[in-house]
Amino acid sequence: MAKQQPNGNFNIIVTTLAGLEEVLAEELRALDMEYIKVGNRAVTCSGNLRQLYEANLWCRTAIRILKPIRNFKARNEKDLYEQVQKTDWSQYLDVDMTFAIDAVVSHSTFEHSLFVAQLTKDAIVDQFRKATGERPSVDRIRPDVRLNLHMHENMVTLSLDSSGDSLHRRGYRLQTNVAPLNEVLAAGIIALSGWDKKSTFIDPMCGSGTFLIEATLMAQNIAPGLYRRDPYGFEKWKDYDESLFEMVWKTAEAKEKREPQAEIIGYDIDEDYVEAAWSNIENAGLDKVIKVRQADFFQTQAPSAHGVVVMNPPYNERIQSDDIHQLYKNIGDTLKKNYQGYDAFVFTGNLEAAKSIGLRTSRRVPLYNGAIDCRLLKFELYQGSRK
């Protein structure tokens, strides 16, 4: 059994995207979590109920925040079924509540995560049926309680999912373009850029505005969870502490900086994107901070001596560009000529075309955009020659 420690602390698993684990670990440190350990697309730590609520509100690079309730070994179906039944599920669920199981299986004798989820569901349902003659229903879309089963080789971790809907769905996005960037990925890229949240921030190919909004949330110290429309998973838990969560929420609201902290600017050559970005920005209540205008990046000039440019140009995967190599060459030329004194970050899934930028990278961070293998490339744009 995953035991609660005497000080009210318990183990917590926070999932993220590949390449953002260190960024997430920093966020958890900022929340005073203990025993932080970086894993693969996850960070484990220890904290209390208040910190669990805070993590859901504040973590910009978290996807789900899980509370493990049991670890066990399962060599076969019978093992798995019996081990799941060893938990008293009435502690977490009532007969009239709905539940769902997300299963992740890797390097295991069990081939299919769907099969594992089904078997786990049967074990839970059978326990209720035996005790009460009734059973809770499964609701895949909006369950009251979401369980997470992680199986690596034959070790199983069963957890309660405190987040419910994935945390990347912030709630501020009204309109999306063809290939909107995942909000967690956008926040992670900005964190990796090392932007100081004070100097000029520019996204010259801003699409529906995700980089701009995530940067502003950071600069203004706004918790991304404050935009959320749907309840969190923990709000249906039996130990849900409503007054504690209300305090965490009010504290988060009070931490917002009202005055604009940085100049945050977006351009896009496509009028429809500029409009989509603007609706998202207004919906997020950030129209006093962010400036967006229709412009061809190749015609723009840096508005200040120093700053950060972050961009996600087309890769020819989902958005097609006429001549991708020429596009990337133009990006390099414009950065070199018009953005001296800036640090530029180009996030791309077209590593061949990226060579056409023609500038020397000072950093290359491997990341993924969905299934696409990407790099975040850093270019330091010095003024004049570099001594």
C-alpha positions as CSV (number, residue, x, y, z in Angstrom):
1,M,0.0,0.0,0.0
2,A,1.2,3.5,-0.7
3,K,1.3,4.8,2.9
4,Q,0.7,8.4,4.0
5,Q,3.7,9.7,5.9
6,P,3.1,11.1,9.5
7,N,3.3,14.7,8.3
8,G,0.4,14.2,5.9
9,N,2.8,13.8,3.0
10,F,2.3,11.1,0.3
11,N,4.0,10.2,-2.9
12,I,3.0,12.0,-6.0
13,I,3.8,11.2,-9.7
14,V,3.6,14.1,-12.2
15,T,3.6,13.2,-15.9
16,T,5.0,15.5,-18.6
17,L,6.3,15.4,-22.2
18,A,9.7,13.9,-23.2
19,G,12.4,16.5,-22.7
20,L,10.5,18.7,-20.2
21,E,11.3,16.6,-17.1
22,E,13.9,19.0,-15.7
23,V,11.7,22.0,-16.2
24,L,8.9,20.2,-14.4
25,A,11.2,19.3,-11.5
26,E,12.0,23.0,-11.1
27,E,8.3,23.8,-10.9
28,L,7.8,21.2,-8.2
29,R,10.8,22.6,-6.3
30,A,9.1,26.0,-6.4
31,L,6.1,24.4,-4.7
32,D,8.4,23.0,-2.0
33,M,7.8,19.4,-2.9
34,E,10.2,16.9,-1.3
35,Y,12.3,13.9,-2.6
36,I,12.0,15.2,-6.2
37,K,13.3,12.5,-8.7
38,V,13.4,12.9,-12.5
39,G,12.2,10.0,-14.5
40,N,11.2,9.4,-18.1
41,R,8.3,11.7,-19.0
42,A,7.5,11.9,-15.3
43,V,8.8,13.3,-12.0
44,T,8.1,11.7,-8.7
45,C,8.0,13.7,-5.4
46,S,6.4,13.9,-2.0
47,G,3.9,16.5,-0.8
48,N,0.7,17.1,1.1
49,L,-2.9,17.7,-0.1
50,R,-2.4,21.5,-0.3
51,Q,0.6,20.9,-2.6
52,L,-1.3,18.5,-4.7
53,Y,-4.0,21.1,-5.3
54,E,-1.3,23.8,-5.9
55,A,0.5,21.6,-8.4
56,N,-2.7,21.2,-10.4
57,L,-3.1,25.0,-10.5
58,W,0.5,26.1,-11.0
59,C,2.5,23.5,-12.9
60,R,2.9,24.7,-16.5
61,T,4.6,21.6,-17.8
62,A,2.5,18.9,-16.0
63,I,0.0,16.8,-17.9
64,R,-1.4,14.7,-15.0
65,I,-0.8,14.7,-11.3
66,L,-1.2,11.2,-9.9
67,K,-1.5,9.9,-6.3
68,P,-0.3,6.3,-6.2
69,I,-2.4,4.1,-4.0
70,R,-0.7,0.7,-4.6
71,N,2.4,-0.9,-6.1
72,F,2.5,-4.6,-6.8
73,K,4.0,-7.3,-9.1
74,A,1.7,-9.1,-11.6
75,R,3.1,-12.0,-13.6
76,N,-0.2,-13.0,-15.2
77,E,-3.9,-12.2,-15.4
78,K,-4.8,-14.0,-12.2
79,D,-2.1,-12.0,-10.3
80,L,-3.3,-8.8,-11.7
81,Y,-7.0,-9.5,-10.9
82,E,-6.2,-10.6,-7.3
83,Q,-3.8,-7.8,-6.6
84,V,-6.4,-5.2,-7.7
85,Q,-9.0,-6.8,-5.4
86,K,-6.7,-6.3,-2.4
87,T,-7.5,-2.6,-2.4
88,D,-10.7,-1.7,-0.6
89,W,-12.2,0.3,-3.5
90,S,-15.1,1.6,-1.4
91,Q,-12.5,4.0,0.1
92,Y,-12.3,5.8,-3.3
93,L,-15.6,5.1,-5.0
94,D,-19.3,4.7,-4.3
95,V,-21.6,2.4,-6.2
96,D,-23.4,5.4,-7.8
97,M,-20.1,7.0,-9.0
98,T,-18.5,6.5,-12.4
99,F,-14.9,5.7,-13.1
100,A,-12.4,5.1,-15.9
101,I,-9.0,3.5,-16.1
102,D,-6.1,4.8,-18.2
103,A,-3.6,2.0,-18.6
104,V,0.0,2.4,-19.8
105,V,1.9,-0.8,-20.4
106,S,5.6,-1.1,-21.4
107,H,8.0,-4.0,-21.7
108,S,5.5,-6.4,-20.1
109,T,4.2,-9.9,-20.6
110,F,0.8,-8.1,-21.1
111,E,0.6,-6.9,-24.7
112,H,-2.3,-4.6,-24.6
113,S,-3.1,-1.7,-22.3
114,L,-6.8,-2.1,-23.2
115,F,-6.9,-5.6,-21.9
116,V,-5.1,-4.6,-18.7
117,A,-7.6,-1.8,-18.2
118,Q,-10.5,-4.2,-18.8
119,L,-9.2,-6.7,-16.3
120,T,-8.6,-4.0,-13.7
121,K,-12.1,-2.7,-14.2
122,D,-13.6,-6.3,-13.8
123,A,-11.7,-6.7,-10.5
124,I,-13.1,-3.4,-9.1
125,V,-16.6,-4.0,-10.3
126,D,-16.7,-7.6,-9.0
127,Q,-15.6,-6.4,-5.6
128,F,-18.5,-4.0,-5.4
129,R,-21.0,-6.5,-6.8
130,K,-19.9,-9.1,-4.2
131,A,-20.2,-6.6,-1.3
132,T,-23.4,-4.7,-2.3
133,G,-25.0,-6.5,-5.2
134,E,-24.5,-3.4,-7.3
135,R,-21.7,-1.9,-9.3
136,P,-20.3,1.5,-10.3
137,S,-20.4,2.3,-14.0
138,V,-17.6,3.1,-16.4
139,D,-17.6,6.5,-18.1
140,R,-14.6,7.1,-20.4
141,I,-15.4,10.7,-21.1
142,R,-16.3,12.3,-17.8
143,P,-15.8,9.9,-15.0
144,D,-16.1,10.9,-11.3
145,V,-12.9,9.1,-10.5
146,R,-10.1,8.5,-13.0
147,L,-7.6,5.8,-12.2
148,N,-4.2,5.4,-13.7
149,L,-2.5,2.0,-14.1
150,H,1.1,2.0,-15.1
151,M,2.8,-1.3,-15.8
152,H,6.5,-1.5,-16.5
153,E,7.7,-5.1,-17.1
154,N,5.6,-6.7,-14.4
155,M,5.6,-4.0,-11.8
156,V,2.2,-2.2,-11.5
157,T,1.5,1.2,-10.0
158,L,-2.2,2.0,-9.4
159,S,-2.9,5.7,-8.9
160,L,-5.7,8.2,-8.5
161,D,-5.6,10.9,-11.2
162,S,-6.0,14.2,-9.3
163,S,-6.2,16.2,-12.6
164,G,-9.1,14.7,-14.4
165,D,-8.9,16.3,-17.8
166,S,-5.3,16.7,-19.0
167,L,-3.7,19.8,-17.6
168,H,-2.6,21.0,-21.1
169,R,-6.2,21.9,-21.8
170,R,-5.9,25.2,-20.0
171,G,-9.4,26.5,-21.0
172,Y,-8.3,29.9,-22.6
173,R,-8.2,28.6,-26.2
174,L,-11.3,29.4,-28.3
175,Q,-10.0,29.1,-31.8
176,T,-7.2,26.8,-33.0
177,N,-5.5,26.8,-36.3
178,V,-4.5,23.7,-38.3
179,A,-1.6,22.7,-36.0
180,P,-1.9,24.4,-32.6
181,L,1.0,23.8,-30.3
182,N,0.2,21.9,-27.1
183,E,0.2,24.4,-24.2
184,V,2.5,22.3,-22.0
185,L,5.0,22.0,-24.8
186,A,4.8,25.8,-25.4
187,A,5.4,26.6,-21.7
188,G,8.2,24.1,-21.6
189,I,9.9,25.7,-24.6
190,I,9.7,29.1,-23.1
191,A,11.2,27.8,-19.8
192,L,14.0,26.1,-21.8
193,S,14.7,29.4,-23.5
194,G,15.7,30.9,-20.2
195,W,13.7,34.1,-20.9
196,D,13.9,36.4,-17.9
197,K,10.1,37.4,-18.1
198,K,11.2,41.1,-18.3
199,S,12.9,41.5,-21.7
200,T,11.0,41.7,-25.0
201,F,9.4,38.4,-26.1
202,I,8.5,38.0,-29.8
203,D,6.8,35.2,-31.6
204,P,7.0,36.2,-35.3
205,M,4.9,33.3,-36.6
206,C,2.4,33.3,-33.8
207,G,-0.4,31.1,-35.2
208,S,-3.2,31.0,-32.7
209,G,-1.0,32.6,-30.0
210,T,-0.1,29.8,-27.7
211,F,3.6,31.0,-27.1
212,L,2.4,34.5,-26.5
213,I,-0.3,33.5,-23.9
214,E,2.0,31.0,-22.1
215,A,4.8,33.7,-21.9
216,T,2.4,36.2,-20.5
217,L,1.0,33.8,-17.9
218,M,4.6,33.4,-16.8
219,A,5.5,37.1,-16.8
220,Q,2.3,38.1,-15.0
221,N,2.6,35.2,-12.5
222,I,-0.8,33.8,-13.4
223,A,-1.5,30.2,-12.5
224,P,-2.6,28.4,-15.7
225,G,-5.2,26.4,-13.8
226,L,-7.2,29.5,-13.1
227,Y,-8.6,29.3,-16.6
228,R,-9.9,25.8,-16.2
229,R,-13.6,25.2,-17.0
230,D,-13.9,21.6,-15.9
231,P,-13.5,20.4,-12.3
232,Y,-10.3,18.7,-11.2
233,G,-10.3,15.0,-10.5
234,F,-9.6,15.6,-6.8
235,E,-12.9,17.5,-6.4
236,K,-14.7,14.1,-6.5
237,W,-12.4,12.4,-4.1
238,K,-13.7,11.3,-0.7
239,D,-11.1,13.3,1.1
240,Y,-11.7,16.5,-0.9
241,D,-11.2,19.5,1.2
242,E,-13.2,22.3,-0.3
243,S,-12.1,25.1,2.0
244,L,-8.4,24.1,1.4
245,F,-8.9,24.2,-2.3
246,E,-10.7,27.6,-2.1
247,M,-7.7,29.0,-0.1
248,V,-5.2,27.6,-2.7
249,W,-7.4,29.2,-5.5
250,K,-7.7,32.6,-3.8
251,T,-4.0,32.7,-3.0
252,A,-3.2,32.0,-6.7
253,E,-5.5,34.8,-7.8
254,A,-3.8,37.2,-5.4
255,K,-0.4,36.4,-6.8
256,E,-1.2,37.8,-10.3
257,K,0.8,40.9,-11.3
258,R,-1.6,43.5,-12.6
259,E,0.8,45.8,-14.4
260,P,2.4,44.5,-17.7
261,Q,5.8,43.1,-16.8
262,A,7.3,42.7,-20.3
263,E,6.8,43.7,-23.9
264,I,5.2,40.6,-25.6
265,I,4.7,40.8,-29.3
266,G,3.3,38.4,-32.0
267,Y,3.2,38.6,-35.8
268,D,1.7,36.4,-38.4
269,I,1.5,36.9,-42.1
270,D,-2.0,35.3,-42.2
271,E,-4.9,37.5,-41.2
272,D,-7.0,34.6,-40.0
273,Y,-4.3,33.5,-37.6
274,V,-4.0,37.0,-36.2
275,E,-7.7,37.1,-35.6
276,A,-7.7,33.6,-34.0
277,A,-4.8,34.6,-31.7
278,W,-6.5,37.8,-30.8
279,S,-9.7,36.0,-29.7
280,N,-7.7,33.6,-27.6
281,I,-5.8,36.5,-26.0
282,E,-9.0,38.4,-25.2
283,N,-10.6,35.2,-23.9
284,A,-7.6,34.9,-21.5
285,G,-8.0,38.5,-20.5
286,L,-4.5,39.3,-21.6
287,D,-5.2,42.0,-24.3
288,K,-3.6,44.7,-22.1
289,V,-0.3,42.9,-22.2
290,I,0.1,41.3,-25.6
291,K,0.4,43.1,-28.9
292,V,-0.4,41.2,-32.1
293,R,-0.4,42.4,-35.7
294,Q,-0.4,41.1,-39.2
295,A,3.1,41.3,-40.5
296,D,5.6,39.4,-42.7
297,F,8.4,38.4,-40.2
298,F,11.0,39.0,-43.0
299,Q,10.0,42.7,-43.1
300,T,10.1,43.2,-39.3
301,Q,12.8,44.8,-37.1
302,A,13.6,44.2,-33.5
303,P,11.7,46.7,-31.4
304,S,14.4,46.8,-28.6
305,A,18.1,46.1,-28.2
306,H,17.7,42.8,-26.4
307,G,15.1,40.1,-26.1
308,V,14.0,36.6,-27.1
309,V,12.5,35.4,-30.3
310,V,10.7,32.1,-30.1
311,M,9.1,30.5,-33.2
312,N,7.6,27.3,-34.5
313,P,7.8,27.6,-38.3
314,P,6.1,25.0,-40.6
315,Y,7.8,21.6,-40.9
316,N,6.0,20.4,-44.0
317,E,4.3,17.8,-41.8
318,R,0.9,19.3,-41.1
319,I,1.3,22.8,-42.6
320,Q,2.8,22.8,-46.1
321,S,5.1,25.5,-47.2
322,D,6.0,26.1,-50.9
323,D,9.8,25.9,-50.5
324,I,10.7,24.9,-47.0
325,H,14.5,25.3,-47.5
326,Q,14.0,28.9,-48.8
327,L,11.7,29.6,-45.9
328,Y,14.3,28.5,-43.3
329,K,17.1,30.4,-45.1
330,N,15.0,33.5,-44.9
331,I,14.4,32.9,-41.2
332,G,18.2,32.8,-40.7
333,D,18.9,35.9,-42.8
334,T,16.2,37.9,-41.0
335,L,17.4,36.9,-37.5
336,K,21.0,37.8,-38.4
337,K,20.2,41.1,-40.0
338,N,17.2,42.5,-38.0
339,Y,17.5,40.8,-34.6
340,Q,21.1,41.4,-33.4
341,G,21.4,41.3,-29.6
342,Y,18.5,38.8,-29.3
343,D,18.5,35.1,-28.5
344,A,16.4,33.2,-31.0
345,F,14.8,29.8,-30.5
346,V,13.5,27.9,-33.5
347,F,11.4,24.9,-32.7
348,T,11.1,22.6,-35.7
349,G,10.4,19.0,-36.8
350,N,12.2,19.4,-40.1
351,L,15.8,18.9,-39.2
352,E,16.9,18.9,-42.9
353,A,15.3,22.3,-43.6
354,A,16.7,23.7,-40.3
355,K,20.2,23.4,-41.8
356,S,19.2,26.1,-44.3
357,I,19.0,28.6,-41.4
358,G,22.7,28.9,-41.9
359,L,23.5,30.1,-38.3
360,R,25.5,28.3,-35.7
361,T,23.4,26.8,-33.0
362,S,24.6,27.2,-29.4
363,R,22.1,24.6,-28.1
364,R,20.0,21.8,-29.5
365,V,17.3,20.3,-27.3
366,P,15.5,17.2,-28.4
367,L,11.7,17.4,-28.0
368,Y,8.6,15.9,-29.6
369,N,5.6,17.6,-31.1
370,G,3.1,14.7,-30.9
371,A,5.0,11.9,-32.6
372,I,7.2,14.3,-34.6
373,D,10.9,14.2,-33.6
374,C,11.8,17.9,-33.1
375,R,14.7,20.1,-32.0
376,L,14.6,23.4,-30.1
377,L,17.6,25.3,-31.7
378,K,19.2,28.2,-30.0
379,F,20.9,31.0,-31.9
380,E,22.8,33.8,-30.2
381,L,22.6,36.8,-32.4
382,Y,25.6,38.9,-31.6
383,Q,25.9,42.5,-32.6
384,G,28.8,43.0,-35.1
385,S,31.5,40.4,-35.0
386,R,31.9,38.1,-32.1
387,K,35.2,38.9,-30.3
